[in-house]
Amino acid sequence: MKRVAYYKGCLASLSAKELDTSTQALAPKVGLELIELKSVTCCGAGDIHEAEPDYYLHLNARILAYAEAADCDTLLTVCNVCTLNLRQANFMLQGDANLLDRINENLKTVGVPQYSGKVDVRHLLWEIAEGEGYEKLKVAAHKGLKGLKVAPFYGCQILRPSKIMQFEDPDRPWSLERIIEACGGEAIDYPAKIKCCGFPIIQAREETALGELIQPVEQAMEAGADVMVTPCPLCHLSLDAWQQKLEAATGRKFGMPILHLSQLVGVAAGLEESELKFKRHIVDPRPALDKLRV
Amino acid sequence: MQVALKIWRYDSSTGERALREYEFDAPEEATLLDCLDIVKERQDGTLAYRKSCRMMICGSCGMRMNGAAVLACKVRMYEIAQAGEVPVISAMGNLPIVKDLVVDMDSFWQKFKAMKPYLQPGYEEPEDGREYRISQERMNAVHKESLCVNCGCCVSECIAMESDPEFLGPQALAKGMRFVGDPRDAATVERLEEYSGEHGIWECTRCFFCNERCPKGVDPRDAIAKLGAEAIKEGIDRDMGAKHAKWFIRSTETTGWLRETELVPKTQGVVSSVKQMKFAMKLISHNKAGLAFPPHVAADVGEARALHKLVHEQGRLGFEGHVQGERALAKLAHGYKEGRDPYAPGSFPRPYLPEGEA
C-alpha cells in the first residue's frame, strides 16, 4: 500500500460527495492508503490565485506543509483545479529558496508547520494510469466495463500548462483511455476531449461558458458514447448539471451521463451503490450502465 | 532528408478547401517555414502563407501543425521526418482564412489597438535631467509580456474566443498588462477599468491553451491573472468574475472551504440569483446544492484567517504576488535542472545536426 495524504478539495466535500465516497472505497483496491488531512482549506481555485496571488501561495503552502507533517511524500488530489494550484505553488516554493523562506516565516508566525519542499502533488488519474496503481487496477477492475463506450474528458487543468503537469502530452493524452481499456471499456475519441467545460466562468459569463460546454457534450454524443468520464469534479458539475441549461438553450436533448473517474473504475471494480451514489447525479447514469449487467 | 506535409489549401474565389500532400527533399536543419518555401518554389507557386524574419521575431508565420498553433520558423522538421510523420498544416483558428495559411488579422489588430498599446506618460521627470530609469525589479514585472511578437498563436487557440468572438483575448490582454505594469504609464486605473469590461479580464476561461502554445514564453493567461489581481487591488471589482473570486477569499477565511451555496448570490447578486431558482431547486433535489448542517468547517481555519491578515499587512498585493513566483516557474520553462550547466556540450538537444556532429 502506498501511503498518500488525501486532499479532497471543496467539491468532493460538499456538492460532489459521491467523488469522495467512491475514491475512498476504490483506494485500497488500487494500492492507496489515504491519510485524510483535517486542517487544510480550499486551494483557492483559479480565483484566489488570480485575485490575491500572495494569499494563494500561502494557502497552498499551508496544505503542502500539513501533508509533509503527516509524513507523506505524495499529496493525492481528485480535482484538476486543485492539482494545478498545488503543483504550481509547489514549484514556486521548490524553485526559489528565498521565497520558501519568506512563506515559511509567515507559516511559523500563525502556527503552521514548516514546509521543506519534499511533497509531490499527484492526481488519482496519474496514480492508476501507470506503475503499481495500474497493475492493481487491471486486477481489480478486470473487464468490468465490457461493451461500454466511454468518452474520456480530460478538462484543462490536468493537461495544461504541461510544464507544470509533467505527466503526458497535453495534445495527445493517453491516461484515461488506458484506464478505460484496462476496465474492458471502449474509449471513444473526439477532438474536444482536451478542451474546456467552461466551468470557471459559468457564473460570470454563462453564455460563453455554455458555448464551450457544448463542444465535448455534442461530440461525445455524436461519437456514440454511452457515458463520459472526467477526472475533475468541476468539469463534472459543468457537464452534468449545466447540461440541462445547454438543452434549454439549444432545444436539443443530450441526456449524456457523466461519471467521475473513481466512479467509472468503481463500477468495474464492483463498488456498491452506497459508495458510487449515482442518485446524486442530475443525468442518471444507471440506465446506461444497465447494459453491463446483461 | 525526405519530408512529407499535408496542407489544407483554401481557394477564396471558390470557397473550396482541400487537403493536399507534398513530398520533397529538405536539408536536415530545415524548419517548417523552410519546407513551405521549398513547396512553393519547387512544387506549387500558388501556396499562400505569411513570412518575414525567419527567426521568431516578426511573428508573421503563425499557423497550425496537427491542430496546434506554432510559429513555422521555430519548428524543426528533423525529428518529425525521421519518425515518418506527415503533419497536417492548416491556418490558425479564431480568425477568418483569406487563402491557404493566410488569415485575416483585422479583428486581432482591432483588439490590440483597443488596449491603447502605447505609454500614457505622466511620470515626474528625474531631477537630474537624465532619462527615467526603471529598476530591474519593475522590469521583471512585465518581462514576459514584453516578449510578445503579436503572432496570434494564443488567439488561434483561445476557447473563450471560440465561444465569444468579442472576447479581447490573450494577446490583447497580455499587451494591456505590459502597460499596466510599466511604472512610466499614468493610466493604470483607466486601463484596468476598460480591461474589466464585458469582454475583458473576467471572461478568460482559464483553459491555459495560450500559455501552452505561445512560442515566446509570454504566458498570456498569467498576464490576465496579473490584471485581475491589480484590478482587485485597485477596488475595480464590479464584474461578476471579480465578485466570484472575492467570495473564495471570504470562504477560506470563514469556513476554510468554498461556501458553494452562497457563491451564486455573492457573484450574480440577489436579483439574478432568483432567476436561477428553478435550476437551483433541481440541484438541491439531487443534493448538489444547499446548506451543509453542521457547516463544513476546516480545522484550524483561524490559521488561514491569520495568514490572510498577514499577507495584507505585508502588502504584496496586485501583480507583485504573481511576479514573485515567476523566477521559479521560469526554471521549468527552460528545462532547468539543479547542477546542470546549461552551456555544456549536450545540454541542448540539437536534433537537426547529422549524427556525429551533435
Chai-1 contact restraints between the chains, C-beta under 6 A:
chainA,res_idxA,chainB,res_idxB,connection_type,confidence,min_distance_angstrom,max_distance_angstrom,comment,restraint_id
A,C10,B,W257,contact,1.0,0.0,6.0,A-B,restraint_1
A,C10,B,L258,contact,1.0,0.0,6.0,A-B,restraint_2
A,S13,B,W257,contact,1.0,0.0,6.0,A-B,restraint_3
A,S13,B,H296,contact,1.0,0.0,6.0,A-B,restraint_4
A,L14,B,E260,contact,1.0,0.0,6.0,A-B,restraint_5
A,L14,B,A292,contact,1.0,0.0,6.0,A-B,restraint_6
A,L14,B,H296,contact,1.0,0.0,6.0,A-B,restraint_7
A,S15,B,E260,contact,1.0,0.0,6.0,A-B,restraint_8
A,S15,B,K288,contact,1.0,0.0,6.0,A-B,restraint_9
A,K38,B,A299,contact,1.0,0.0,6.0,A-B,restraint_10
A,S39,B,A299,contact,1.0,0.0,6.0,A-B,restraint_11
A,S39,B,D300,contact,1.0,0.0,6.0,A-B,restraint_12
A,T41,B,T252,contact,1.0,0.0,6.0,A-B,restraint_13
A,T41,B,G256,contact,1.0,0.0,6.0,A-B,restraint_14
A,T41,B,A298,contact,1.0,0.0,6.0,A-B,restraint_15
A,T41,B,A304,contact,1.0,0.0,6.0,A-B,restraint_16
A,C42,B,T252,contact,1.0,0.0,6.0,A-B,restraint_17
A,C42,B,W257,contact,1.0,0.0,6.0,A-B,restraint_18
A,C42,B,L258,contact,1.0,0.0,6.0,A-B,restraint_19
A,G44,B,F248,contact,1.0,0.0,6.0,A-B,restraint_20
A,A45,B,F248,contact,1.0,0.0,6.0,A-B,restraint_21
A,G46,B,R206,contact,1.0,0.0,6.0,A-B,restraint_22
A,D47,B,A245,contact,1.0,0.0,6.0,A-B,restraint_23
A,D47,B,F248,contact,1.0,0.0,6.0,A-B,restraint_24
A,I48,B,F248,contact,1.0,0.0,6.0,A-B,restraint_25
A,I48,B,I249,contact,1.0,0.0,6.0,A-B,restraint_26
A,E50,B,A225,contact,1.0,0.0,6.0,A-B,restraint_27
A,E50,B,G228,contact,1.0,0.0,6.0,A-B,restraint_28
A,E50,B,A245,contact,1.0,0.0,6.0,A-B,restraint_29
A,A51,B,I232,contact,1.0,0.0,6.0,A-B,restraint_30
A,A51,B,A245,contact,1.0,0.0,6.0,A-B,restraint_31
A,P53,B,A229,contact,1.0,0.0,6.0,A-B,restraint_32
A,P53,B,G321,contact,1.0,0.0,6.0,A-B,restraint_33
A,P53,B,H322,contact,1.0,0.0,6.0,A-B,restraint_34
A,D54,B,V311,contact,1.0,0.0,6.0,A-B,restraint_35
A,D54,B,R316,contact,1.0,0.0,6.0,A-B,restraint_36
A,D54,B,G321,contact,1.0,0.0,6.0,A-B,restraint_37
A,Y55,B,H308,contact,1.0,0.0,6.0,A-B,restraint_38
A,Y55,B,V311,contact,1.0,0.0,6.0,A-B,restraint_39
A,H58,B,L307,contact,1.0,0.0,6.0,A-B,restraint_40
A,H58,B,V311,contact,1.0,0.0,6.0,A-B,restraint_41
A,F91,B,A328,contact,1.0,0.0,6.0,A-B,restraint_42
A,F91,B,L332,contact,1.0,0.0,6.0,A-B,restraint_43
A,M92,B,G325,contact,1.0,0.0,6.0,A-B,restraint_44
A,M92,B,A328,contact,1.0,0.0,6.0,A-B,restraint_45
A,G95,B,A328,contact,1.0,0.0,6.0,A-B,restraint_46
A,G95,B,K331,contact,1.0,0.0,6.0,A-B,restraint_47
A,D96,B,R327,contact,1.0,0.0,6.0,A-B,restraint_48
A,D96,B,A328,contact,1.0,0.0,6.0,A-B,restraint_49
A,N106,B,L310,contact,1.0,0.0,6.0,A-B,restraint_50
A,V110,B,E303,contact,1.0,0.0,6.0,A-B,restraint_51
A,V110,B,A306,contact,1.0,0.0,6.0,A-B,restraint_52
A,V110,B,L307,contact,1.0,0.0,6.0,A-B,restraint_53
A,V112,B,E303,contact,1.0,0.0,6.0,A-B,restraint_54
A,C156,B,C207,contact,1.0,0.0,6.0,A-B,restraint_55
A,C156,B,F208,contact,1.0,0.0,6.0,A-B,restraint_56
A,R160,B,F208,contact,1.0,0.0,6.0,A-B,restraint_57
A,R160,B,E212,contact,1.0,0.0,6.0,A-B,restraint_58
A,P161,B,F208,contact,1.0,0.0,6.0,A-B,restraint_59
A,P161,B,N211,contact,1.0,0.0,6.0,A-B,restraint_60
A,P161,B,E212,contact,1.0,0.0,6.0,A-B,restraint_61
A,K163,B,L332,contact,1.0,0.0,6.0,A-B,restraint_62
A,K163,B,A333,contact,1.0,0.0,6.0,A-B,restraint_63
A,D171,B,A68,contact,1.0,0.0,6.0,A-B,restraint_64
A,K195,B,I159,contact,1.0,0.0,6.0,A-B,restraint_65
A,C196,B,I159,contact,1.0,0.0,6.0,A-B,restraint_66
A,C196,B,T205,contact,1.0,0.0,6.0,A-B,restraint_67
A,C196,B,C207,contact,1.0,0.0,6.0,A-B,restraint_68
A,P200,B,T205,contact,1.0,0.0,6.0,A-B,restraint_69
A,P200,B,R206,contact,1.0,0.0,6.0,A-B,restraint_70
A,I201,B,T205,contact,1.0,0.0,6.0,A-B,restraint_71
A,Q203,B,H244,contact,1.0,0.0,6.0,A-B,restraint_72
A,Q203,B,T267,contact,1.0,0.0,6.0,A-B,restraint_73
A,A204,B,W202,contact,1.0,0.0,6.0,A-B,restraint_74
A,A204,B,M240,contact,1.0,0.0,6.0,A-B,restraint_75
A,A204,B,G241,contact,1.0,0.0,6.0,A-B,restraint_76
A,A204,B,H244,contact,1.0,0.0,6.0,A-B,restraint_77
A,R205,B,E203,contact,1.0,0.0,6.0,A-B,restraint_78
A,T208,B,A160,contact,1.0,0.0,6.0,A-B,restraint_79
A,T208,B,S163,contact,1.0,0.0,6.0,A-B,restraint_80
A,T208,B,D164,contact,1.0,0.0,6.0,A-B,restraint_81
A,G211,B,S163,contact,1.0,0.0,6.0,A-B,restraint_82
A,E212,B,I159,contact,1.0,0.0,6.0,A-B,restraint_83
A,E212,B,S163,contact,1.0,0.0,6.0,A-B,restraint_84
A,A241,B,L283,contact,1.0,0.0,6.0,A-B,restraint_85
A,R280,B,H286,contact,1.0,0.0,6.0,A-B,restraint_86
A,R280,B,N287,contact,1.0,0.0,6.0,A-B,restraint_87
A,I282,B,H286,contact,1.0,0.0,6.0,A-B,restraint_88
